[in-house]
């Protein structure tokens, strides 16, 4: 699958975000990575270290402060990341 960034909670409505969070199921990074490529993530989160063989810096998948979820956003299936209390939403 190749899902792309839709929006984040800051640019959405409380009703849409609450509905999404209420239906959410936590997933692993590995499951999340089946939906969203590292290239898409690098566009949204450029401050992480990306790519094989790169040394130094924090890698996205190793950040303990990130949680991954599967749900629905605005009637569409989605996966999202909770990063620093902000939901970043990716859809098909």
C-alpha positions, 0 to 999 in steps of 0.5 A: 500500500502507498498511503499519503499524508492527509492532515493533522489534528491541528488542521482538522476539526475536534469532531473528526479527530475524536471520532477517529481516536475513539475507533482507533486500534494501536498497531506496530511500526512494522504494520504502519510501514506497510501503509506509508513509505519512508519517503512519505514520512521523510516529507512530513518528518524531515528532522529524523535520520532516514535510509539504510546505513545512515549513522547518527541522529534519531531514527523514526522507528526508534522514537519511543514517543511515537504511537501508531494506529489504524482507524477511520478519518472522515469516513475513510480508512486511515493510519495515523501517528500520535507524535508529541500529542499531535495526530498525523493522518495518512489515507489511501 
